[in-house]
Amino acid sequence: MAYGPNNNAVLINGCKSLENLKVTLQLTAALITLGNNGFSLQLNCYPQANSTHLGVPLRWAQYVIAVYGDSVKWGIQYFSWPIGSGFSPKGNYGSFAQLAGGTGQPNSVPQGSVMGIALATDPKGQVTSATFSITFPGTGTSNHKFTFPATALCAIHGFQVDLVGPPVGTHTCTFTSGAGNLTYAVSAGTLAVATTTPACPNPDLPPGQLQPSTAETSNATYSAPSPPSGPTVSPVGLQTTALPAAPVSLTIPAIGVKTSLVHLGLQRNGTLQVPGTTTVAGWYTGSPRPGAAGSAVIAGHVDSRYGPGIFFWLRTMRVGERIYVKRADGTLAIFTVTGVRTYPKDQFPTSAVYGPAPDAELRLITCGGIFDQSVGSYLSNVVVFARLAT
């Protein structure tokens, strides 16, 4: 299972359960968004094996401070596999503080404010409560504490912090102002950046299933933790940069591909959706936008019983050939192929394809190899790896 894509680091404690994890964001510049649609600070966590709700394994835990509707709200969401047995508390996304002003803009937080999410754990490492807090300059601290029922206790082994759009509306935001320092701390053990993905496999979940990533996006970027390990890791610098526009079309001259791009998510079983027709390709919206740091993913069919699909000739691409992705604002991201690989589906390298990457990269995926008539599908996947050229 791969961790969800984002440009912030995933931190772990050697796969041990994280004890009393606390995340703090101290703002050195006001957080203001284009259109004043707000934002959210998300603590996205990865459960240990045997973490369940209603007897069903949990694959993702999310704790959120959201700023929208002119107030500060708390949110909790546990996601299960299979989908449908997660946990969402009564009163979720209720307000616990009113915005203090100071920026002249609605749905914003002024410089000098401090936001925090603290998870209390029991001796087994299970999260028993979550406390959300915000302190505005010159005022007291407002907070909300939620205590979990015995049926929703979850131990976590890793986490990623994301400053992204609000959990409503378009689920994205562009910060026109924003900077700060993130501090991570645990009461025992040592936090360190996960250098592989998944760093801590969860046997409760099927191989190759994608770890869900946050559906919200933004133009926030993060520096490497300093120091790189310790019980407290601080600061992780937060900045805002221009986020590329969403991709709308794909052109690959070497194999005669010219197609619009549809949006793809995850299926109920956690695997990547595929386009509804063989004549177009699709961008996985849980991956970075092409041209942003990380591994952008585009998938398409190889063929159907009616003939070749949009990616029929993908397997013939060669290193050095160019791939062109046009974005909604008319800009063009040009990628250079760095490798073409074929993998048996039961040995698919999820981390290499979907995992984080320090640079702007692209993955093109289709089916390939031997066609198994008994199951009506190919036994392998073809993956083209590419890196941003300009």
DODREN-400691 format. One record per residue (C-alpha): residue in one letter; residue number from 0; x, y, z. Coordinates in Angstrom, 3 decimals. Layout:
N
<A; NUM; <X; Y; Z>>
...
END
This chain:
390
<M; 0; <0.000; 0.000; 0.000>>
<A; 1; <1.360; 3.415; -0.917>>
<Y; 2; <0.972; 6.557; 1.113>>
<G; 3; <-1.154; 9.261; -0.447>>
<P; 4; <0.687; 11.667; -2.714>>
<N; 5; <1.554; 15.129; -1.460>>
<N; 6; <4.702; 17.216; -1.240>>
<N; 7; <4.994; 17.067; 2.549>>
<A; 8; <6.913; 14.290; 4.282>>
<V; 9; <5.383; 11.234; 5.947>>
<L; 10; <6.820; 10.681; 9.434>>
<I; 11; <6.986; 7.436; 11.404>>
<N; 12; <8.489; 6.035; 14.601>>
<G; 13; <10.006; 2.864; 13.182>>
<C; 14; <6.494; 1.484; 12.553>>
<K; 15; <5.658; 1.665; 16.263>>
<S; 16; <2.401; 3.263; 17.325>>
<L; 17; <2.726; 7.039; 17.708>>
<E; 18; <2.136; 8.137; 21.301>>
<N; 19; <0.433; 11.457; 22.071>>
<L; 20; <1.202; 13.030; 18.703>>
<K; 21; <0.942; 16.810; 18.630>>
<V; 22; <1.092; 19.053; 15.548>>
<T; 23; <1.465; 22.820; 15.829>>
<L; 24; <1.403; 25.448; 13.078>>
<Q; 25; <2.746; 28.882; 14.028>>
<L; 26; <2.068; 31.502; 11.369>>
<T; 27; <4.756; 33.955; 10.320>>
<A; 28; <2.442; 35.408; 7.657>>
<A; 29; <-1.344; 35.572; 7.506>>
<L; 30; <-3.209; 32.751; 5.774>>
<I; 31; <-5.378; 34.376; 3.105>>
<T; 32; <-6.918; 32.566; 0.145>>
<L; 33; <-7.879; 33.730; -3.328>>
<G; 34; <-11.628; 34.368; -3.297>>
<N; 35; <-11.643; 34.038; 0.507>>
<N; 36; <-13.002; 30.505; 0.317>>
<G; 37; <-11.017; 29.284; 3.326>>
<F; 38; <-8.718; 26.332; 3.971>>
<S; 39; <-8.031; 23.396; 6.269>>
<L; 40; <-5.097; 22.112; 8.325>>
<Q; 41; <-5.213; 18.318; 8.057>>
<L; 42; <-3.428; 15.693; 10.125>>
<N; 43; <-3.697; 12.612; 7.903>>
<C; 44; <-2.719; 9.392; 9.662>>
<Y; 45; <-2.110; 5.752; 8.734>>
<P; 46; <-3.560; 3.101; 11.090>>
<Q; 47; <-1.721; 0.128; 12.490>>
<A; 48; <-2.889; -3.381; 11.617>>
<N; 49; <-5.839; -4.555; 13.728>>
<S; 50; <-7.291; -1.024; 13.913>>
<T; 51; <-10.974; -1.515; 13.129>>
<H; 52; <-14.402; 0.072; 13.378>>
<L; 53; <-17.421; -2.230; 13.509>>
<G; 54; <-15.000; -5.078; 12.868>>
<V; 55; <-13.807; -3.613; 9.549>>
<P; 56; <-10.122; -2.574; 9.038>>
<L; 57; <-9.356; 1.144; 8.996>>
<R; 58; <-7.022; 2.468; 6.299>>
<W; 59; <-6.926; 6.197; 7.002>>
<A; 60; <-7.610; 8.580; 9.882>>
<Q; 61; <-8.079; 12.306; 9.358>>
<Y; 62; <-8.144; 15.099; 11.965>>
<V; 63; <-8.939; 18.597; 10.650>>
<I; 64; <-9.079; 22.243; 11.624>>
<A; 65; <-11.145; 23.941; 8.919>>
<V; 66; <-11.582; 27.667; 8.330>>
<Y; 67; <-14.647; 28.568; 6.296>>
<G; 68; <-18.069; 30.127; 6.865>>
<D; 69; <-16.343; 32.808; 8.995>>
<S; 70; <-15.552; 30.369; 11.801>>
<V; 71; <-13.020; 27.741; 12.856>>
<K; 72; <-14.318; 24.169; 12.797>>
<W; 73; <-13.083; 20.737; 13.940>>
<G; 74; <-13.463; 17.542; 11.955>>
<I; 75; <-12.681; 13.824; 12.280>>
<Q; 76; <-13.052; 11.092; 9.680>>
<Y; 77; <-11.971; 7.443; 9.843>>
<F; 78; <-12.036; 5.597; 6.516>>
<S; 79; <-12.445; 1.833; 6.322>>
<W; 80; <-11.641; -0.878; 3.813>>
<P; 81; <-13.988; -1.940; 2.334>>
<I; 82; <-15.545; 1.518; 2.256>>
<G; 83; <-18.728; 2.064; 4.260>>
<S; 84; <-17.777; 1.173; 7.848>>
<G; 85; <-15.722; 4.209; 8.798>>
<F; 86; <-16.337; 6.564; 11.702>>
<S; 87; <-17.590; 10.142; 11.709>>
<P; 88; <-18.632; 11.688; 15.042>>
<K; 89; <-21.869; 13.469; 15.785>>
<G; 90; <-21.433; 17.212; 15.413>>
<N; 91; <-18.569; 16.807; 12.970>>
<Y; 92; <-17.297; 20.093; 11.509>>
<G; 93; <-18.919; 22.066; 14.264>>
<S; 94; <-17.573; 25.534; 15.078>>
<F; 95; <-15.304; 25.987; 18.125>>
<A; 96; <-13.998; 29.518; 17.489>>
<Q; 97; <-14.946; 32.673; 15.671>>
<L; 98; <-12.389; 34.360; 13.444>>
<A; 99; <-10.608; 37.253; 15.122>>
<G; 100; <-10.111; 39.431; 12.048>>
<G; 101; <-6.893; 41.370; 11.694>>
<T; 102; <-6.317; 40.653; 7.999>>
<G; 103; <-9.161; 42.621; 6.440>>
<Q; 104; <-10.281; 39.456; 4.636>>
<P; 105; <-12.947; 36.878; 5.545>>
<N; 106; <-12.038; 33.217; 6.168>>
<S; 107; <-8.430; 34.088; 6.991>>
<V; 108; <-6.117; 33.761; 9.989>>
<P; 109; <-3.697; 36.560; 10.971>>
<Q; 110; <0.067; 36.428; 11.375>>
<G; 111; <1.152; 35.246; 14.820>>
<S; 112; <-1.737; 32.813; 15.224>>
<V; 113; <-1.086; 29.254; 16.396>>
<M; 114; <-3.131; 26.226; 15.344>>
<G; 115; <-2.773; 22.827; 16.975>>
<I; 116; <-4.055; 19.245; 16.830>>
<A; 117; <-3.174; 16.915; 19.727>>
<L; 118; <-3.961; 13.196; 19.892>>
<A; 119; <-4.013; 11.517; 23.319>>
<T; 120; <-3.272; 7.784; 23.396>>
<D; 121; <-3.767; 4.920; 25.859>>
<P; 122; <-1.089; 2.373; 26.898>>
<K; 123; <-1.866; 0.366; 23.746>>
<G; 124; <-1.116; 3.377; 21.553>>
<Q; 125; <-4.759; 3.839; 20.575>>
<V; 126; <-6.031; 7.390; 20.041>>
<T; 127; <-8.544; 8.084; 22.798>>
<S; 128; <-9.154; 11.781; 22.173>>
<A; 129; <-8.350; 14.589; 19.755>>
<T; 130; <-8.024; 18.230; 20.835>>
<F; 131; <-8.214; 21.042; 18.292>>
<S; 132; <-7.014; 24.521; 19.226>>
<I; 133; <-6.390; 27.983; 17.826>>
<T; 134; <-4.792; 31.023; 19.438>>
<F; 135; <-5.100; 34.457; 17.863>>
<P; 136; <-2.602; 37.233; 18.712>>
<G; 137; <-3.606; 39.094; 21.851>>
<T; 138; <-6.443; 36.710; 22.714>>
<G; 139; <-6.887; 33.465; 24.591>>
<T; 140; <-6.948; 29.970; 23.155>>
<S; 141; <-10.140; 28.345; 21.888>>
<N; 142; <-10.276; 24.564; 21.731>>
<H; 143; <-12.495; 21.555; 21.292>>
<K; 144; <-11.821; 18.059; 22.649>>
<F; 145; <-13.477; 14.949; 21.251>>
<T; 146; <-13.271; 11.656; 23.142>>
<F; 147; <-13.576; 8.531; 21.019>>
<P; 148; <-16.006; 5.733; 21.891>>
<A; 149; <-14.549; 2.300; 22.651>>
<T; 150; <-15.721; 1.086; 19.219>>
<A; 151; <-13.541; 3.630; 17.390>>
<L; 152; <-10.088; 3.331; 18.958>>
<C; 153; <-7.294; 3.440; 16.402>>
<A; 154; <-3.504; 3.195; 16.718>>
<I; 155; <-1.486; 5.024; 14.051>>
<H; 156; <2.047; 4.401; 12.744>>
<G; 157; <2.581; 7.342; 10.403>>
<F; 158; <1.241; 10.766; 9.482>>
<Q; 159; <1.387; 13.588; 6.972>>
<V; 160; <0.285; 17.185; 7.591>>
<D; 161; <-1.398; 19.041; 4.727>>
<L; 162; <-2.502; 22.679; 4.506>>
<V; 163; <-5.133; 22.522; 1.781>>
<G; 164; <-8.565; 23.704; 0.668>>
<P; 165; <-11.686; 23.514; 2.839>>
<P; 166; <-13.763; 20.290; 3.022>>
<V; 167; <-16.627; 21.989; 1.171>>
<G; 168; <-17.159; 23.610; -2.213>>
<T; 169; <-14.339; 23.025; -4.683>>
<H; 170; <-12.084; 21.454; -1.992>>
<T; 171; <-9.143; 23.515; -3.194>>
<C; 172; <-7.624; 26.896; -2.444>>
<T; 173; <-4.849; 29.166; -3.627>>
<F; 174; <-3.073; 31.021; -0.843>>
<T; 175; <-2.257; 34.623; -1.729>>
<S; 176; <-0.492; 34.961; 1.607>>
<G; 177; <0.865; 32.363; 3.977>>
<A; 178; <3.996; 31.153; 5.745>>
<G; 179; <4.812; 29.467; 9.020>>
<N; 180; <6.517; 26.684; 10.921>>
<L; 181; <5.113; 23.233; 11.595>>
<T; 182; <6.252; 21.379; 14.710>>
<Y; 183; <5.626; 17.657; 15.279>>
<A; 184; <6.107; 15.932; 18.644>>
<V; 185; <5.471; 12.557; 20.303>>
<S; 186; <5.795; 11.646; 23.981>>
<A; 187; <7.963; 8.567; 23.325>>
<G; 188; <10.229; 7.342; 20.547>>
<T; 189; <11.767; 9.181; 17.613>>
<L; 190; <10.032; 10.690; 14.608>>
<A; 191; <11.792; 10.278; 11.270>>
<V; 192; <10.890; 10.775; 7.649>>
<A; 193; <9.662; 7.610; 5.904>>
<T; 194; <12.093; 6.985; 3.057>>
<T; 195; <10.083; 4.189; 1.435>>
<T; 196; <6.400; 3.803; 0.779>>
<P; 197; <4.809; 1.981; 2.375>>
<A; 198; <7.302; 2.102; 5.215>>
<C; 199; <4.978; 0.050; 7.425>>
<P; 200; <2.814; -2.398; 5.406>>
<N; 201; <-0.629; -3.138; 6.826>>
<P; 202; <-1.514; -6.831; 6.348>>
<D; 203; <-5.199; -6.035; 6.941>>
<L; 204; <-5.294; -4.337; 3.536>>
<P; 205; <-4.780; -5.936; 0.111>>
<P; 206; <-1.463; -5.551; -1.752>>
<G; 207; <-1.529; -2.870; -4.409>>
<Q; 208; <-4.428; -0.960; -2.881>>
<L; 209; <-3.784; 2.783; -2.936>>
<Q; 210; <-3.645; 4.533; 0.412>>
<P; 211; <-6.303; 7.228; 0.063>>
<S; 212; <-5.032; 10.764; -0.124>>
<T; 213; <-6.765; 13.949; 0.856>>
<A; 214; <-9.243; 15.180; -1.735>>
<E; 215; <-8.333; 18.782; -0.916>>
<T; 216; <-5.470; 20.635; -2.632>>
<S; 217; <-3.631; 23.954; -2.448>>
<N; 218; <-0.442; 25.704; -3.502>>
<A; 219; <1.285; 25.135; -0.140>>
<T; 220; <4.792; 23.667; -0.123>>
<Y; 221; <6.943; 22.345; 2.729>>
<S; 222; <10.635; 22.159; 3.522>>
<A; 223; <12.388; 19.106; 4.923>>
<P; 224; <12.068; 18.534; 8.689>>
<S; 225; <14.926; 19.893; 10.789>>
<P; 226; <16.346; 18.083; 12.655>>
<P; 227; <15.549; 15.064; 10.442>>
<S; 228; <14.680; 12.912; 13.465>>
<G; 229; <13.867; 13.168; 17.169>>
<P; 230; <10.911; 13.176; 19.575>>
<T; 231; <10.236; 16.740; 18.392>>
<V; 232; <10.766; 17.787; 14.770>>
<S; 233; <10.743; 21.539; 14.150>>
<P; 234; <10.520; 23.573; 12.110>>
<V; 235; <9.066; 22.322; 8.884>>
<G; 236; <8.900; 25.499; 6.837>>
<L; 237; <5.613; 26.236; 5.100>>
<Q; 238; <5.380; 28.465; 2.051>>
<T; 239; <2.858; 29.061; -0.696>>
<T; 240; <3.704; 28.812; -4.386>>
<A; 241; <1.717; 28.980; -7.583>>
<L; 242; <-0.188; 25.719; -8.120>>
<P; 243; <-0.326; 24.539; -11.755>>
<A; 244; <-3.745; 24.501; -13.381>>
<A; 245; <-5.525; 21.166; -13.793>>
<P; 246; <-4.589; 19.125; -16.899>>
<V; 247; <-7.080; 19.080; -19.773>>
<S; 248; <-5.348; 17.258; -22.622>>
<L; 249; <-2.458; 14.943; -23.457>>
<T; 250; <-0.357; 14.730; -26.622>>
<I; 251; <2.321; 12.101; -27.355>>
<P; 252; <3.617; 12.593; -30.921>>
<A; 253; <5.787; 9.453; -30.896>>
<I; 254; <2.759; 7.150; -30.647>>
<G; 255; <0.093; 9.361; -32.218>>
<V; 256; <-1.827; 10.150; -29.018>>
<K; 257; <-3.921; 13.316; -28.786>>
<T; 258; <-6.692; 13.141; -26.200>>
<S; 259; <-8.665; 15.153; -23.721>>
<L; 260; <-8.308; 14.119; -20.075>>
<V; 261; <-11.125; 13.034; -17.779>>
<H; 262; <-10.826; 13.020; -13.983>>
<L; 263; <-10.266; 9.707; -12.194>>
<G; 264; <-10.597; 8.811; -8.519>>
<L; 265; <-10.510; 5.575; -6.571>>
<Q; 266; <-12.995; 2.716; -6.841>>
<R; 267; <-14.770; 1.329; -3.784>>
<N; 268; <-12.120; -1.389; -3.459>>
<G; 269; <-9.372; 1.252; -3.291>>
<T; 270; <-7.956; 0.675; -6.772>>
<L; 271; <-7.569; 3.352; -9.427>>
<Q; 272; <-10.597; 4.128; -11.576>>
<V; 273; <-10.240; 3.771; -15.331>>
<P; 274; <-11.796; 5.953; -18.055>>
<G; 275; <-15.298; 4.959; -19.130>>
<T; 276; <-14.216; 4.750; -22.762>>
<T; 277; <-11.082; 3.499; -24.507>>
<T; 278; <-10.790; 6.680; -26.589>>
<V; 279; <-9.662; 9.062; -23.802>>
<A; 280; <-7.136; 9.009; -20.979>>
<G; 281; <-7.708; 10.234; -17.426>>
<W; 282; <-5.758; 12.090; -14.740>>
<Y; 283; <-5.889; 10.625; -11.216>>
<T; 284; <-7.017; 13.595; -9.107>>
<G; 285; <-5.419; 12.106; -5.988>>
<S; 286; <-2.026; 12.680; -7.595>>
<P; 287; <-0.275; 16.043; -8.099>>
<R; 288; <-1.180; 18.206; -11.054>>
<P; 289; <1.304; 17.711; -13.903>>
<G; 290; <4.150; 20.139; -13.389>>
<A; 291; <3.834; 20.213; -9.580>>
<A; 292; <6.283; 18.331; -7.366>>
<G; 293; <5.416; 14.647; -7.103>>
<S; 294; <4.191; 11.845; -9.340>>
<A; 295; <1.253; 12.882; -11.541>>
<V; 296; <-0.636; 9.828; -12.819>>
<I; 297; <-2.509; 9.466; -16.126>>
<A; 298; <-4.179; 6.179; -17.091>>
<G; 299; <-5.830; 4.852; -20.237>>
<H; 300; <-7.015; 1.627; -21.851>>
<V; 301; <-4.797; -0.433; -24.135>>
<D; 302; <-7.684; -1.857; -26.188>>
<S; 303; <-11.138; -3.394; -26.105>>
<R; 304; <-12.978; -6.002; -28.123>>
<Y; 305; <-13.690; -3.234; -30.637>>
<G; 306; <-10.050; -2.371; -31.303>>
<P; 307; <-7.013; -0.427; -30.024>>
<G; 308; <-7.390; 1.954; -27.100>>
<I; 309; <-5.796; 5.352; -26.523>>
<F; 310; <-2.665; 3.793; -24.973>>
<F; 311; <-2.335; 0.836; -27.375>>
<W; 312; <1.206; 1.822; -28.403>>
<L; 313; <2.360; 2.983; -24.963>>
<R; 314; <4.632; -0.060; -24.593>>
<T; 315; <6.681; 1.067; -27.632>>
<M; 316; <7.747; 4.421; -26.174>>
<R; 317; <11.460; 5.051; -25.755>>
<V; 318; <13.633; 7.006; -23.357>>
<G; 319; <14.011; 10.630; -24.445>>
<E; 320; <10.647; 10.944; -26.214>>
<R; 321; <8.435; 13.873; -25.248>>
<I; 322; <4.993; 14.011; -23.620>>
<Y; 323; <2.900; 17.194; -23.679>>
<V; 324; <0.215; 18.007; -21.088>>
<K; 325; <-1.940; 21.067; -21.687>>
<R; 326; <-3.473; 22.715; -18.623>>
<A; 327; <-6.702; 24.622; -18.075>>
<D; 328; <-4.946; 27.984; -18.151>>
<G; 329; <-3.415; 27.241; -21.560>>
<T; 330; <0.082; 26.504; -20.236>>
<L; 331; <1.976; 23.423; -21.379>>
<A; 332; <3.941; 20.959; -19.247>>
<I; 333; <6.525; 19.061; -21.300>>
<F; 334; <7.912; 15.784; -19.958>>
<T; 335; <10.796; 13.608; -21.143>>
<V; 336; <10.482; 9.820; -20.898>>
<T; 337; <13.023; 8.310; -18.487>>
<G; 338; <11.857; 4.696; -18.536>>
<V; 339; <9.273; 2.186; -19.790>>
<R; 340; <8.497; -0.864; -17.672>>
<T; 341; <6.077; -3.811; -17.693>>
<Y; 342; <5.051; -5.300; -14.326>>
<P; 343; <2.899; -8.348; -13.463>>
<K; 344; <-0.190; -6.963; -11.734>>
<D; 345; <0.507; -9.028; -8.622>>
<Q; 346; <3.970; -7.415; -8.416>>
<F; 347; <2.970; -3.853; -9.242>>
<P; 348; <5.446; -1.376; -7.634>>
<T; 349; <2.873; 0.883; -6.004>>
<S; 350; <5.427; 3.013; -4.177>>
<A; 351; <7.544; 3.648; -7.291>>
<V; 352; <4.498; 4.664; -9.336>>
<Y; 353; <2.295; 6.515; -6.845>>
<G; 354; <4.766; 7.409; -4.120>>
<P; 355; <6.128; 10.896; -3.464>>
<A; 356; <8.858; 12.326; -5.693>>
<P; 357; <11.010; 15.407; -5.047>>
<D; 358; <10.646; 16.688; -8.615>>
<A; 359; <7.752; 17.090; -11.054>>
<E; 360; <7.284; 13.664; -12.615>>
<L; 361; <4.656; 11.862; -14.684>>
<R; 362; <3.431; 8.258; -14.854>>
<L; 363; <1.397; 6.873; -17.772>>
<I; 364; <-0.319; 3.561; -17.028>>
<T; 365; <-2.147; 0.978; -19.128>>
<C; 366; <-2.599; -2.793; -19.308>>
<G; 367; <-0.163; -5.082; -21.096>>
<G; 368; <1.529; -8.436; -21.250>>
<I; 369; <-0.461; -11.653; -21.762>>
<F; 370; <-4.245; -11.478; -22.089>>
<D; 371; <-5.945; -14.068; -19.865>>
<Q; 372; <-9.090; -15.237; -21.653>>
<S; 373; <-10.399; -16.943; -18.518>>
<V; 374; <-10.682; -13.658; -16.597>>
<G; 375; <-10.976; -11.281; -19.566>>
<S; 376; <-8.056; -9.045; -18.670>>
<Y; 377; <-4.323; -8.533; -19.119>>
<L; 378; <-1.953; -9.943; -16.516>>
<S; 379; <0.454; -6.993; -16.472>>
<N; 380; <0.658; -3.212; -16.499>>
<V; 381; <2.808; -1.000; -18.697>>
<V; 382; <4.156; 2.120; -16.961>>
<V; 383; <5.944; 5.015; -18.655>>
<F; 384; <8.068; 7.151; -16.303>>
<A; 385; <8.790; 10.759; -17.284>>
<R; 386; <10.285; 13.903; -15.757>>
<L; 387; <9.381; 17.551; -16.349>>
<A; 388; <11.575; 19.096; -19.031>>
<T; 389; <10.045; 22.582; -19.107>>
END
